[in-house]
Amino acid sequence: MITRAADKTSTAAQFASDVQYYLSLHQRQLPSRYFYDELGSALFDAICRLPWYGVTRAELRLLTSHGRQLLARAHGLSTIIELGPGNGEKLVALVEAGRSGAEDHLRHLDLRLVDISASALELSSHVLAALPNVEIETYEAEYEAGLAMASAATRSGRALALFLGSNIGNFDRPGAAAFLGDIRASLMLGDMFLIGVDLVKPERDLVLAYDDPLGVTAAFNRNLLVRINRELGGRFDIDAFSHRAVWSEAHSRVEMHLVSRGRQRVVVESAGVDFVIEDGESIWTESSYKYTPGQIVLALEHAGFKLVEQWMDDAGGFALTLVETK
């Protein structure tokens, strides 16, 4: 059974307000959470299959090889809450691996999915519905609000929250600390949290992952302007912006920008935006922060968790870290 809840604060008005605010900053920006309309979600699925972007494959290897051990550590588990479920394949891999020869307490699971993208929730729900003995609830909301609703809803045992795909990398360090604190505040004592993080690796590998030779990531980045044009009455000339990805070693992050090819006027009617962007000036659309294994453990401990176990995929430079509330 699939049920749906929504946080009505995720509206077109909020989108317009965010676009107005972030495009008014000295370094013009657009929030990366708006990448994931229907086309953006499909493009990101394609990115995850590119040979230069190994995050998804590395994470799936870890979930498949350690899923049984991982869920065995969560004795009494009744509910899994995933923030940003994507196409649902990671949660399927975890549940299938965890149920392999597992105890009866994993035979029935409540799966609660949180995302601001209705299309992502629809896709992941459809994929997960093929699993036997699961109840699926979806929450169309920002992560913090959705987790609070999903965790507070009636459940019979402990919960495991998932934040996979190295999505924590979209927050700067203070933002990540605050976000992890919000997650801890929404969970009950004894609940567990599993997070996937992309690790620091050579600059060439990192840049290729965000600026692939096929141009799929460039299309994903520029689709944000397509969405603004469609939903907010924007008049962005899509061809007048190029994609750029750079590694900032000082900040341990990959940055994605949309760079103006010439001096041009930018108008977004519904957001009250009207300005001139100069030749070579960029709009910063995403930061993807990278971690060392020790850094993510320290951040989780500061947020009020205690380490249960950490698994690493050396080939992909990726880590899964399981913690428990304390």
N, C-alpha and C positions, 0 to 999 in steps of 0.2 A: 504494500500500500504506500502511496506517495501523498504526503500532505504538504501544504505550502503556507508559509507565513511571510510577511513583508514588513520592513521598516520604512514607513512612508517618508522619512527624511531623505531618502535617496531619490531625488526628483530632478526633473529638468531644470528647475529653479536653482537647485544646488550646483548643478553642472555649470549653469550660466554664471553663478556667483563665483565659483572657483576659477573659471576661465578669466573673468574680469580681474580678479585679484592677482592671479599668478602672472598674467600678461602685463600687469602694471609694475612688476618688480624691476629693479635695476638690471639684474640678469633675468630676462624674461623666461618664464617657465610654464609648463603645463603638467598637471598631476598624472602620473603614470597609471593610476587606477582607472582612468577613462580609456585606456587602450582597448578594453575588452568588450566591445560591442560584438555582434554576431560575426562580422568579418574579421575583426581583430582577434577573436578567440580562435577562429579557423587558421589564421596566419600564425598564431603562436603555436598551435598544434603542429603546423608544418615546420616551424623553427626547431621544435623539439626532436624532429626526425632528421635534421641536418647533421652531417658528419662532424661539423665544427662545433656543434653545441651538444656537449655530452652530459649535461646536468640530468636530464630525464632518464637516460639509459643507466647512468651510474646509480641514481636513486632507486630505479626499478630493480637493479641487481641486488642492492642492499635489502630492499623490502622482500624480495623473493627468497633470498638466501637466509635472512635473519627473521623473517616474519613470524615463524612459529615460536622461536625463542623470545621474540619481542612481546607477543601477546601472552605468552606463558607468564611473563613477569607481571602482567596486569590481572592477577587473579581477582575474580569477582566482577570483571568487566561486563557491562551491559550496553554501553553507549559509546559510539565513536563519533566525534564531531570534527569535520574537516573544514578548515578555512581555505577557500579557494580550491574547490575540487577539480577544476579543469574538466577533462573528459571522463573522469572517474576511474581511469585505468590503474592509478597507483593504489587507490583504496581497494579495488578488486584484487590486486596482487597481494596486498597485505592480508586481507580477509582469507583469501584462498590459501596462502602459505600458513597463516595462523591456525586455520581449521584442520590442517593436515595432521591427523592423529591427535587432535586436541580434546580437551575435556568438554563435558556437556555445557559448561557455562558459556562457551563460544558458539553453541549451536544456533542460538537466536541472538540477533544484534539489532539495536536501533542505530541507524545511520542518519546523522543530522548534518546537512550540508549548508554552508554559509558562503554567499557570494553576492556582489552587487549586479552581476551579469545574469539576467534571466535566461539567456540562451545557454550559458555554461551550466546553470542549474538543471535546465531541461535535458541537456545532453548527458550530464553525469548521472542524473536520476534514471534515465533510460538504460544506461550501461549497468548501473548497480542493481537495477530491478531484476536482472538475470540471476543474481545470487539467491540461493535458497534461504528461507527463514530470516529475512531482513525486513524491517520497517524503515521507510525512508521519509524524512521530513526535510523540507528545504526552507531556508530563510534568506530572502532577497534583501540584503542589508550590508552595511559596512561590517568589517570583521568584528570590531569590538562589540557593537550592538547585537549582531547576530549571535556571537558566542555567548553573550550574557543571556539572551533569550533561550538558546539551545541548551545551555547548562542548567538553567533554572527550571526548564520544563520537567515534568514528572519522569523519573527514572528509578530503576530498582537497584542499581549497583553503581560501581565507580565508572567514571568517564575517562576516555582517552581523547585528548584534543590533538589534531594534526595540523601542522603548518609546514608544508612541503615545498619542493621546487625552488628552494633558496629565496622565497619571497621576502624573508626578513632582510635580504640585501637591498630592498627598495627603500628602507629607512636609513637615515643617517644614524650615527651611534647614539646620540641622545634620544632620537625618535624610537630606535630599536629598544632601548632600555625602558622607555615609557610604555611601548606596546607590550613588551614581555610582562611588565608589571600589571597592565590591564588584563592580560590573559590569566595571570595568577589570581587576580582579584575575582575573576569570573568562575574559577574552578573551586571545588570543595576540597577539604583536607583529604588526602589520599588519592585524589585524581592524578592522572598522568598526562604528560605533554611530550610529543615527538616532533622534533624540528629537523628539517634538512637544510644544510648550508653548503654553498659552493666555496671551495677553499682557494687561497692564494696560489697562483700558478704562473708560469712564464707569460710575459706581456703579449707575445705574439699569439699564444693560444687564447688569451682572454679577448683580444681585439677581434680575432677571427670569429669567435663565438657571437659577437655583437655586430659584426660587419661582414657577413658571409659573402662569398663570391657570386652567389646566385641572386643576391639582392632581396631575399625574403625578409630579412630583418629591416631593411630600408623600407619596404612596403608596409610592414607592421608599424613602423614609426610614423610614416607619412599618413597612414590611415587615420591617425588621430585628428589630422586636419580635415580629412574627408568627413569624419563624424561630426566635427564642429560645424562644417558647412551644411550638413544635412539636418542636424538637430537644432542648431542655434542660429541659423541664417548667416553663417560665416561666408566670407568671400575670399578665402585663401586660394591663391593660385598654386595648386599642388606641385606643378612642374617647376615652380620658382623656388623650391626648397630642396636641398640635398641632405642626405643622411650622413652623420658623422659619429663615430664611436672612438673614444680615447680612454686610455688607462691612466689614472692618476695614482701613482705609487704613494705619494704623500698622504692621500686620503684612503688608500686601499679600495678604490672603486673604479668601475667602468662607467663612463658617462655617455649617454646618447643625446645628440643634439639634432635639431633641424636648422640648417644654415641657409640664410637668405642669399639667393643668387641675384644680387642687385638691390638697389634701393626701391622699396615698394610700400604701398599703403595696405594696411591690414584692417579689415572691418569685420566685426561679429555683432550683428544687429541686436540679437536677443540678450547679449551680455553687455551691451553699451560700450563696446571696444572700438576704438578708431585711432590708429597711430601709424607712424611711418617707421619701418624697420630698415636699417642701413645695410648696404652690401657687406656680406661677411658676418653680420650680426646673427647670433643664434638664439633659438628657443630651446631651453634645456628640458628634455622630456623624461629622462629616467636616470637614476643612479643605481648601480648594482654593486653594493659593498661586498667584499670578500673577507673571509675570516680564516684564522688558524683554528685548529681543533680546541686549543686551550682558551682562546678568546670567547668562543661561544659558550663553553662551560662556565666561564667566569661571569658572563652576562646573565646566564640563567640562574646561577647561584645568587647573584645580586638581586634578582627579581623575586626570590623566595622559593626557588626550587632546589632539590637535591639530586645529584647525578645518580642515575640507575645504571646506564651503560651507554657507550658510544661505539659506533661501528664506522669504519672508513673504507671507501673504495679508492685504492691508491691509483688505479689506472685513470679514473675520472676526476680525481682530486675533489672528492665529495664526502661529507660526513652526515650521518644520522645520529642524533643525540636524544636519548630517552631520559626524562626526568620525572620526579614526583613532587607534588606540593608538600610543603613542610610548614 
